[in-house]
Amino acid sequence: MKINSYLTILFFSLFSLISCSEKDSSAEETTSTESNEISETSIFNLTTEWNTEEGNRIELKDLNGKTLVVVMIYTSCQAACPRLVADMRNIESQIPRNLLPEINFVLVSIDPETDTPSRLKAFAKENLMDGEHWTFLQGTEEGVREFANVLAVKYKQISPIDFSHSNIISVFTQKGEMVHQQEGLGVDNKETVSKIIETLGS
């Protein structure tokens, strides 16, 4: 009788451990799934492919996991774009060095025909923006237009080498959700910097 009682207790103890283990595993999977979910408004839902300045082929979802600071420019621009580039570098300079690995500064060309990956790479070096936290993207005409619409950026080609365009810098969370936009050139960007740092703690 004692042996049978012992075996019965041992069986139920093992069964209980297995059940708990399965529940823990299920809970972990649920948490993991929830953490990977993106909202309907996330830019990571866009499936257009892009070329980086390094010649890599990516989708926007490949940029997930970092706060994104995004601007649309073109490299042959002689008016607004140099000032937008200066604004991006000014924002970067105000971010604590230890936080930069968690941020990706993304410059998207509105002139994909001219701005090849090699040209974007040269532009990045010329402007001291070739560090790991800088990314330049060349897409298709359709992909660029789609992305511009999401950012509410308007642009129009007014000559073979010139575009008129909005001057907007956008901030996205690690899940690709827009949380802030800065419009204009040479404006006070303290609010933008604060929002970037705020997303890192969310």
C-alpha positions in Angstrom: 0.0 0.0 0.0 2.8 2.4 0.9 4.5 1.8 -2.4 1.3 2.4 -4.4 0.6 5.6 -2.4 4.1 6.8 -3.1 3.8 6.1 -6.8 0.5 7.9 -7.0 1.9 11.0 -5.3 5.0 10.9 -7.6 2.7 10.6 -10.7 0.6 13.6 -9.8 3.7 15.6 -8.8 5.2 15.0 -12.3 1.9 15.7 -14.0 1.7 19.0 -12.1 5.2 20.0 -13.1 4.6 19.2 -16.8 1.3 21.2 -16.7 3.1 24.2 -15.2 5.9 24.0 -17.7 3.4 23.9 -20.6 1.6 26.9 -19.2 4.8 28.9 -18.8 5.8 28.0 -22.3 2.4 29.1 -23.6 2.7 32.4 -21.7 6.1 33.1 -23.1 4.9 32.4 -26.6 1.9 34.8 -26.1 4.2 37.5 -24.7 6.6 37.1 -27.6 3.8 37.2 -30.1 2.3 40.4 -28.6 5.7 42.1 -28.5 6.2 41.4 -32.2 2.8 42.7 -33.2 2.5 46.0 -35.2 -0.4 48.3 -35.5 -2.3 49.0 -38.7 -0.7 52.4 -38.9 2.9 51.1 -38.7 5.1 51.8 -41.8 6.3 48.2 -41.4 3.1 47.2 -43.2 4.5 48.6 -46.4 6.0 45.9 -48.5 7.9 47.9 -51.0 11.6 46.9 -51.3 14.4 49.5 -51.0 18.1 49.6 -51.8 20.4 50.9 -49.1 23.6 52.9 -49.7 25.5 49.7 -49.0 23.7 47.9 -51.8 21.5 45.8 -49.6 17.9 45.0 -50.5 15.5 45.6 -47.6 11.9 46.3 -46.6 11.0 48.9 -44.1 10.1 46.2 -41.5 13.9 45.3 -41.5 14.4 48.6 -39.7 12.2 47.5 -36.8 13.6 47.6 -33.2 15.1 51.1 -33.4 13.6 54.5 -33.1 13.6 56.0 -36.7 14.2 59.6 -37.6 13.2 60.0 -41.2 13.6 62.7 -43.9 13.0 62.7 -47.6 15.7 64.5 -49.7 17.6 64.2 -53.0 21.3 64.5 -53.4 21.5 67.1 -56.2 19.3 69.5 -54.3 21.1 72.9 -53.7 18.5 74.7 -51.6 16.4 73.0 -49.0 18.0 69.6 -48.7 21.4 70.8 -47.4 19.5 72.5 -44.6 17.5 69.4 -43.9 20.7 67.4 -43.8 22.1 70.0 -41.3 19.0 69.7 -39.2 19.4 65.9 -39.1 23.0 66.2 -38.0 22.0 68.8 -35.4 19.4 66.5 -34.0 22.0 63.7 -33.9 24.5 65.9 -32.1 22.0 66.4 -29.2 21.4 62.8 -28.6 23.6 61.2 -25.9 26.3 59.1 -27.5 25.2 56.0 -25.6 21.7 56.2 -27.1 22.8 56.4 -30.7 23.0 52.6 -31.3 19.2 52.5 -30.5 18.4 55.1 -33.2 18.4 54.9 -37.0 18.5 58.2 -39.0 17.0 57.4 -42.4 17.3 59.6 -45.5 15.0 58.5 -48.3 15.6 59.8 -51.8 12.7 61.4 -53.8 14.9 61.0 -57.0 15.5 57.3 -57.2 16.5 57.5 -60.8 19.5 59.6 -60.0 20.2 58.6 -56.5 21.7 55.2 -56.9 23.1 53.3 -53.9 26.7 54.3 -54.9 25.7 57.9 -55.2 23.9 57.8 -51.8 27.1 56.2 -50.3 29.2 59.0 -51.7 26.8 61.6 -50.4 26.8 59.9 -46.9 30.6 60.1 -46.8 30.7 63.7 -48.0 28.3 64.7 -45.2 29.9 62.6 -42.5 26.7 60.5 -42.3 28.2 57.1 -43.0 28.1 55.8 -39.4 26.1 52.7 -38.4 23.2 54.8 -37.2 22.7 56.4 -40.7 20.7 54.7 -43.5 20.1 56.0 -47.0 17.3 54.4 -49.1 16.6 54.3 -52.9 13.2 52.9 -53.9 11.0 52.7 -56.9 9.0 55.7 -58.1 5.8 54.0 -56.8 7.4 53.0 -53.5 8.8 56.5 -52.9 5.4 58.1 -53.7 3.6 55.7 -51.3 6.0 56.4 -48.5 5.8 60.2 -49.1 2.0 59.9 -48.8 2.3 58.2 -45.4 4.6 61.0 -44.2 2.4 63.7 -45.7 5.4 64.8 -47.8 4.5 66.5 -51.0 7.1 66.7 -53.9 7.0 67.5 -57.6 9.7 67.4 -60.2 10.0 70.9 -61.7 13.0 70.3 -64.0 15.2 67.3 -65.0 17.4 67.9 -61.9 15.1 69.8 -59.5 12.2 69.1 -57.2 9.9 71.1 -55.0 9.1 69.3 -51.8 8.0 69.5 -48.2 10.6 69.9 -45.5 9.5 67.4 -42.8 11.4 65.3 -40.4 9.4 62.4 -38.9 10.0 60.3 -35.8 8.8 56.7 -35.5 8.8 54.2 -32.6 10.6 50.9 -32.7 7.4 49.4 -34.1 7.1 51.9 -37.0 4.4 54.1 -35.6 4.7 57.9 -36.2 4.8 59.9 -33.0 6.2 63.3 -34.1 6.9 65.5 -37.1 9.1 68.6 -37.4 8.3 70.9 -40.3 10.4 73.7 -41.7 14.1 74.5 -42.0 16.5 75.4 -39.2 13.7 75.3 -36.7 14.1 74.7 -33.0 14.4 70.9 -32.7 14.3 70.5 -28.9 10.9 69.0 -29.1 12.0 66.5 -31.7 15.1 65.5 -29.7 12.9 65.1 -26.6 10.4 62.9 -28.5 13.2 60.7 -29.8 14.6 60.1 -26.4 11.1 59.5 -25.0 10.5 56.7 -27.5 13.6 54.9 -26.3 12.1 54.5 -22.9 8.7 53.3 -24.1 
